[in-house]
Amino acid sequence: MLELIDLTKQYGSDMVVDHISLKVEDGEIFGLLGPNGAGKSTVVSMISTVKAPTGGEIKINGKSLRRFPMEAKKVMGIVPQDIALYEALSAKDNLELFGSLYGLSRNESKRRVEEVLDIIELADKKNQAVGEISGGMKRRVNIGVALMNNPELLILDEPTVGIDPQSRNHILETVKKLNKEKGMTVIYTSHYMEEVEFLCKRVAIIDNGKLIALGTKEELKDKMNASDTLIVFFQYAPEGIFPEISSIWGVERAEIESNKIRLLVHPAVKNVMDIIDRLRSIGIQITGFKFEEVNLESIFLQITGKSLRE
């Protein structure tokens, strides 16, 4: 569906996107991740034709975006970070207006408006001015605009920023439904890692303009030897015990915080009870423990050394 080939974007001497190559398969929900300033929004802007690449190639359905921009635009729907609606108009009128910009006939646009209102579940608010509805509903109308041309490729750039949990859950479920029922290919960027983990099978991680990781969570975990976390609560620990804790086989890193020990555990460790038993043997009185399997957030942190929100 989408292919980036040696894609670059440069402003003067600043290489914002640095020779990125990747493929998004037809019917896939693909996550694009990176800390602030990493270059992911620039990548989205180039895919959506807002910005022109400095070098490289973008292909949609095997065709060059540079050579066939209008054909590409016909199969894409774009949901930008900032809400792009006319607040004085109703949800229905906004959808009709953007439908006309997509080149839909009047009758086709009216039919599609009703279909989209059902998808975003705002048929009961269709005649209300957008400026009078909640931020979450505005986000849903914004997504509705991107669906007016029934796109094959839907690009959502931070679609849930600053909205209530109910609207956020509705958007996530809508994305899943569009992908499952219509086979829609989705590119999804978010600062909320749990959203990406819920939606996306594969992710690309971009940092400092470079593609630094690509694959499923399991593939990234294996490739990076990403660690699970074992949190051990204790009542007593002998003084000067830290070196012994750090030297336990399978412990990648150890931190002691008041009455708990946080351990990063190597993926090769199959039974954390071996570590628990070893901690007891060196004199630590354990009151409980909690094991947290590695998630996308912790993989991202271990790969980049940064929080996604940095």
C-alpha positions in Angstrom: 0.0 0.0 0.0 2.7 2.5 1.1 6.4 2.5 0.5 9.0 5.0 1.6 12.3 4.7 -0.3 15.4 6.5 1.1 13.1 9.4 2.1 14.8 12.6 3.2 13.7 16.1 4.3 16.3 18.8 4.9 16.1 22.4 6.0 19.5 24.0 5.3 22.0 21.9 7.1 19.4 20.3 9.3 18.4 16.8 8.2 14.9 16.4 9.7 14.2 13.0 8.0 17.3 11.0 7.3 17.1 8.4 4.6 14.1 6.4 5.9 12.9 3.3 4.0 9.9 1.2 5.1 6.8 -0.6 3.8 3.2 -0.5 5.1 1.3 -3.5 3.9 -2.3 -3.4 2.5 -4.8 -3.7 5.3 -2.3 -3.0 8.1 -2.6 -0.7 11.1 0.9 0.7 11.4 2.3 2.7 14.2 4.7 5.6 13.7 6.4 6.6 16.9 9.1 9.0 18.0 9.8 11.6 20.7 9.0 15.3 20.0 11.1 16.6 17.2 12.0 13.1 16.0 10.7 13.8 12.4 7.6 11.6 12.4 5.2 14.5 11.8 7.4 15.6 8.9 7.1 12.1 7.5 3.3 12.3 7.8 3.3 15.7 6.1 5.3 14.3 3.1 3.0 11.3 2.7 0.0 13.6 2.8 1.6 15.9 0.2 1.7 18.9 2.5 5.5 19.0 2.3 7.7 17.9 -0.6 10.6 15.5 0.1 14.2 16.7 -0.4 15.1 13.3 -1.7 13.9 9.7 -2.0 10.5 8.4 -3.1 7.1 7.8 -1.7 4.9 5.2 -3.4 1.2 4.5 -2.9 -0.2 1.4 -4.5 3.1 1.1 -6.4 2.8 4.6 -7.9 5.1 7.5 -7.3 3.5 10.2 -5.2 5.6 12.8 -6.9 4.5 11.7 -10.4 0.9 10.9 -9.6 -0.1 13.1 -6.7 -3.8 13.4 -7.6 -4.2 9.6 -7.9 -2.6 9.2 -4.4 -4.8 11.9 -2.9 -8.0 10.1 -4.1 -7.2 7.0 -2.0 -6.0 8.9 1.2 -7.8 10.4 4.1 -5.8 12.7 6.4 -6.6 13.4 10.1 -4.2 16.2 11.2 -3.0 17.0 14.7 -5.0 20.2 14.8 -8.7 20.2 14.3 -9.5 21.6 10.8 -13.2 22.4 10.8 -15.4 25.4 10.3 -16.8 26.0 13.8 -19.8 28.1 12.6 -21.0 25.3 10.4 -22.7 22.1 11.6 -21.1 18.7 11.6 -23.3 17.8 8.6 -22.4 21.0 6.6 -18.6 20.5 7.4 -18.8 17.0 6.0 -20.7 18.1 2.9 -18.3 20.9 2.3 -15.2 18.6 2.4 -17.1 16.1 0.4 -17.4 18.6 -2.4 -13.7 19.4 -2.1 -13.0 15.7 -2.7 -15.0 16.0 -5.9 -18.1 14.1 -4.8 -21.4 15.0 -6.5 -24.1 16.6 -4.4 -26.1 13.4 -4.2 -23.1 11.3 -3.5 -21.9 13.7 -0.9 -25.3 13.7 0.9 -25.3 9.8 0.9 -21.8 9.7 2.2 -22.5 12.2 4.9 -25.2 9.9 6.4 -22.8 6.9 6.2 -20.0 8.8 7.9 -22.2 10.2 10.6 -23.2 6.7 11.5 -19.5 5.6 11.6 -18.6 8.5 14.0 -21.9 8.1 15.8 -22.9 11.7 15.7 -26.1 11.6 13.7 -28.0 13.1 16.6 -25.6 16.1 16.6 -25.4 16.6 12.8 -27.2 20.0 12.8 -25.4 21.4 15.8 -22.6 24.0 15.1 -19.2 22.5 15.5 -18.2 25.3 17.8 -20.9 24.2 20.3 -19.9 20.5 20.7 -17.2 19.0 22.9 -13.6 18.6 21.9 -14.0 14.9 21.6 -16.9 15.3 19.2 -14.9 17.7 17.1 -12.2 15.1 16.9 -14.7 12.6 15.6 -16.0 15.1 13.0 -12.4 15.7 12.0 -12.1 11.9 11.4 -15.4 12.0 9.5 -14.0 14.5 7.1 -11.1 12.2 6.3 -13.6 9.4 5.6 -15.7 11.3 3.1 -13.9 9.9 0.1 -14.0 6.3 1.6 -10.1 6.1 1.6 -8.0 3.0 1.2 -5.3 4.7 3.4 -6.2 6.6 6.5 -3.5 8.7 8.2 -4.2 9.8 11.8 -1.7 12.1 13.4 -2.2 12.4 17.2 -6.0 12.0 16.8 -6.8 11.8 20.6 -4.9 14.7 22.0 -6.8 16.5 24.7 -10.1 14.7 24.6 -12.2 12.8 27.2 -11.7 9.0 27.8 -15.1 8.1 26.2 -14.3 9.9 22.9 -10.8 8.5 22.9 -12.1 4.9 23.3 -14.7 5.6 20.6 -12.0 6.8 18.2 -9.8 3.7 18.9 -12.7 1.3 18.4 -13.7 3.2 15.2 -10.2 2.7 13.8 -10.2 -1.0 14.6 -13.7 -1.4 13.0 -12.7 0.5 9.8 -9.6 -1.8 9.5 -11.5 -5.0 10.2 -14.7 -4.4 8.2 -13.4 -2.3 5.3 -9.8 -3.5 5.2 -8.7 0.1 5.5 -4.9 0.6 5.8 -4.1 2.9 8.7 -1.0 4.9 9.7 -1.3 6.0 13.4 0.9 8.3 15.4 0.3 9.0 19.1 2.0 10.1 22.3 -0.1 7.5 24.1 1.8 4.2 23.8 -1.1 2.1 25.0 -3.1 3.3 22.0 -0.4 2.1 19.6 -0.1 -1.2 21.5 -3.9 -1.7 21.3 -4.2 -0.9 17.6 -0.9 -1.7 15.8 0.7 -5.0 15.0 3.9 -3.3 13.6 5.6 0.0 14.5 8.4 2.1 13.3 10.4 4.1 15.8 12.0 7.3 14.5 14.6 9.4 16.5 16.7 12.3 15.3 15.2 11.8 11.8 16.4 8.2 11.5 14.5 4.9 11.5 16.0 3.1 14.5 13.6 0.2 14.9 10.9 -1.5 12.8 8.8 -4.6 13.6 6.2 -6.2 15.9 6.5 -5.8 19.7 7.9 -9.3 19.9 10.4 -8.7 17.1 11.6 -5.5 18.8 11.8 -7.2 22.2 14.0 -10.0 20.7 16.1 -7.6 18.6 16.8 -5.2 21.4 17.0 -7.8 24.2 14.4 -5.6 25.9 14.0 -6.4 29.6 11.0 -7.3 31.7 10.6 -5.6 35.1 10.5 -7.3 38.5 9.5 -5.1 41.4 10.3 -6.6 44.8 8.9 -5.2 48.1 10.9 -5.8 51.2 10.9 -5.1 55.0 14.6 -5.4 55.5 17.8 -5.5 53.5 21.4 -5.6 54.8 23.5 -2.5 54.2 25.8 -2.6 51.2 23.8 -5.3 49.5 23.4 -3.4 46.2 26.5 -5.0 44.4 25.2 -8.5 45.3 21.8 -7.7 43.8 23.3 -6.3 40.7 25.5 -9.4 40.2 22.5 -11.9 40.2 22.4 -13.8 37.0 19.6 -12.3 34.7 19.5 -8.9 36.4 20.3 -6.2 33.8 19.9 -3.2 36.1 18.8 -2.7 39.7 17.5 0.3 41.6 16.6 0.4 45.3 13.8 2.9 46.3 13.0 3.0 50.0 11.2 -0.3 50.5 11.3 -1.7 47.0 13.8 -3.0 44.5 13.2 -2.4 40.7 15.0 -5.0 38.6 15.3 -5.1 34.8 15.3 -8.8 33.9 17.0 -10.3 30.8 14.6 -12.1 28.4 16.6 -15.3 28.9 15.3 -15.6 32.5 12.4 -18.1 32.3 11.5 -18.2 36.0 11.8 -15.0 38.2 11.4 -17.1 41.3 15.1 -18.0 40.9 15.9 -14.3 41.4 13.4 -14.1 44.3 15.1 -17.1 46.0 18.5 -15.5 45.4 17.4 -12.2 47.0 16.2 -14.1 50.1 19.4 -16.0 50.3 21.5 -12.8 50.6 19.4 -11.6 53.6 16.5 -9.6 52.1 13.2 -10.0 53.8 10.7 -9.9 51.0 7.1 -9.0 51.6 5.8 -9.2 48.0 6.7 -8.8 44.3 5.2 -7.8 41.0 6.3 -8.9 37.5 5.7 -6.6 34.6 6.2 -8.1 31.1 7.9 -5.6 28.7 5.5 -3.4 26.9 5.9 -1.0 23.9 6.5 1.9 26.3 9.5 0.2 28.0 10.9 -1.0 24.6 10.7 2.5 23.3 12.5 3.8 26.4 15.2 1.2 26.1 15.7 1.8 22.4 15.8 5.6 22.5 16.7 6.4 26.1 13.7 8.8 26.1 10.1 8.9 27.1 7.8 9.2 24.1 6.6 12.5 25.5 10.1 14.1 25.7 
